[in-house]
């Protein structure tokens, strides 16, 4: 039986944020199960039950495609993020999966040096333990507080 | 030095193949656009009928800078009026929308009905026989500006101008047909997003109308054969050039066209593949093989079908060098779960994080910054000649020139 301690969930989130912020996004899909759901949506849409996301991926392979588009295909200005991730709050544990809500703030650092708050919100997660003993996201909804996206969203939240 | 010598250059030769850069950076132009274009004899997208389906339902929106309430009244009629109290000018409605019997301004509690008529003035008779409005004050003399409304394929448009032509005439038969082709049955809103982009609104509208850039800028379009200029397709330009449709048909086989190979395009990435190609799985839901249709209505409306993603965009200027895009993603009420899932996956192509649209949100800013010191220089729009005619190819800037033809007409410039 998997243990979803505050410490383990905290480490999972810290590793996730570090992976993105240190520009190691090639490792980002590995935080997810093979069959997973990663959606960036707004609080307003989420509350209204609207499913379409700014980003919508329901396989780990689709997350790999996000990374390859980011690296090779899309045109945008270079920038970085800094995630500040709050305390994970366990909402419940059922069928070997933990429902967890975790607040985040993402600061964006643009090429010209501007640093600004880019997004705040909460992760609504379903966390499971894989056969290898690692915690992974079966579902991670990044629910943004604002419904405004400044210019573009290239790097995942 | 005389006064005229110190003024910034502000000339524009007749014609459509040159666009002076000062047009994107000029406060007087911005102000004139509000009056002549957005509040002029044009139709502006307000919302979807589905969003105000029941009597008493309303949404708040904008026509250019102007805040607007659009509501369905007790008789089921569409109403739109300026979101500004006739008393001191405060917003009447603060929410994005909802359900109500009437509207009350929070400042002094003046009350309006769903048609925008003033129905109540707090303490109109004063208190204890003292104060109050003068006896000659008549509520019917005071109300926010009202808009004419019209509905097309479930979309609500509004106009501030009494003499605007009927919307069917304004759009023309070909544009109307292409709207009805997509919005052919009851829709459901599946997501709303706002995107703020760092450039003048006209740069975004030009980009929407520019069928030349699409397969050059967007790797996803070219590499995955979603849109190549060598595919069957064309540009429809309305008579005055105001509105346009560009479209292309599916090409399931990889299209090695000689022109594309010769250009050695960045956007044509051999060997670039998706780990999960199901993202691009789609179906021919309109039965005509058209997999991409971008449609614009002057001044600031876009309806786009990219594969099975359906979205409307409302384009609003927010000062000289900022533009707000209000995206509404749509499905149909009778979508099967499989079709809905296709739409959700393909929505990765569009919006602020879209594999395609991400770049459209960025390039306008590149232009806005590029022209910072070049008010007296001009953009060149000669691709496909100098005309604005409908044609069966998309290697042309005809629809961009069409925009400027309409713009010059409304602006009398």
Boltz contact constraints between the chains, C-beta under 6 A:
constraints:
  - contact:
      token1: [A, 45]
      token2: [B, 191]
      max_distance: 6.0
  - contact:
      token1: [A, 50]
      token2: [B, 190]
      max_distance: 6.0
  - contact:
      token1: [A, 50]
      token2: [B, 191]
      max_distance: 6.0
  - contact:
      token1: [A, 51]
      token2: [B, 344]
      max_distance: 6.0
  - contact:
      token1: [A, 52]
      token2: [B, 190]
      max_distance: 6.0
  - contact:
      token1: [A, 52]
      token2: [B, 191]
      max_distance: 6.0
  - contact:
      token1: [A, 52]
      token2: [B, 329]
      max_distance: 6.0
  - contact:
      token1: [A, 52]
      token2: [B, 344]
      max_distance: 6.0
  - contact:
      token1: [A, 52]
      token2: [B, 347]
      max_distance: 6.0
  - contact:
      token1: [A, 54]
      token2: [B, 193]
      max_distance: 6.0
  - contact:
      token1: [A, 54]
      token2: [B, 351]
      max_distance: 6.0
  - contact:
      token1: [A, 54]
      token2: [B, 352]
      max_distance: 6.0
  - contact:
      token1: [A, 54]
      token2: [B, 353]
      max_distance: 6.0
  - contact:
      token1: [A, 55]
      token2: [B, 353]
      max_distance: 6.0
  - contact:
      token1: [A, 56]
      token2: [B, 344]
      max_distance: 6.0
  - contact:
      token1: [A, 56]
      token2: [B, 347]
      max_distance: 6.0
  - contact:
      token1: [A, 56]
      token2: [B, 348]
      max_distance: 6.0
  - contact:
      token1: [A, 59]
      token2: [B, 276]
      max_distance: 6.0
  - contact:
      token1: [A, 61]
      token2: [B, 275]
      max_distance: 6.0
  - contact:
      token1: [A, 61]
      token2: [B, 276]
      max_distance: 6.0
  - contact:
      token1: [A, 62]
      token2: [B, 276]
      max_distance: 6.0
  - contact:
      token1: [A, 64]
      token2: [B, 275]
      max_distance: 6.0
  - contact:
      token1: [A, 65]
      token2: [B, 274]
      max_distance: 6.0
  - contact:
      token1: [A, 65]
      token2: [B, 275]
      max_distance: 6.0
  - contact:
      token1: [A, 65]
      token2: [B, 276]
      max_distance: 6.0
  - contact:
      token1: [A, 69]
      token2: [B, 355]
      max_distance: 6.0
  - contact:
      token1: [A, 73]
      token2: [B, 219]
      max_distance: 6.0
  - contact:
      token1: [A, 74]
      token2: [B, 358]
      max_distance: 6.0
  - contact:
      token1: [A, 75]
      token2: [B, 359]
      max_distance: 6.0
  - contact:
      token1: [A, 76]
      token2: [B, 358]
      max_distance: 6.0
  - contact:
      token1: [A, 76]
      token2: [B, 362]
      max_distance: 6.0
  - contact:
      token1: [A, 147]
      token2: [B, 194]
      max_distance: 6.0
  - contact:
      token1: [A, 148]
      token2: [B, 194]
      max_distance: 6.0
  - contact:
      token1: [A, 148]
      token2: [B, 196]
      max_distance: 6.0
  - contact:
      token1: [A, 149]
      token2: [B, 195]
      max_distance: 6.0
  - contact:
      token1: [A, 149]
      token2: [B, 352]
      max_distance: 6.0
  - contact:
      token1: [A, 150]
      token2: [B, 196]
      max_distance: 6.0
  - contact:
      token1: [A, 151]
      token2: [B, 197]
      max_distance: 6.0
  - contact:
      token1: [A, 151]
      token2: [B, 361]
      max_distance: 6.0
  - contact:
      token1: [A, 152]
      token2: [B, 352]
      max_distance: 6.0
  - contact:
      token1: [A, 152]
      token2: [B, 358]
      max_distance: 6.0
  - contact:
      token1: [A, 152]
      token2: [B, 361]
      max_distance: 6.0
  - contact:
      token1: [A, 152]
      token2: [B, 362]
      max_distance: 6.0
  - contact:
      token1: [A, 153]
      token2: [B, 352]
      max_distance: 6.0
  - contact:
      token1: [A, 153]
      token2: [B, 353]
      max_distance: 6.0
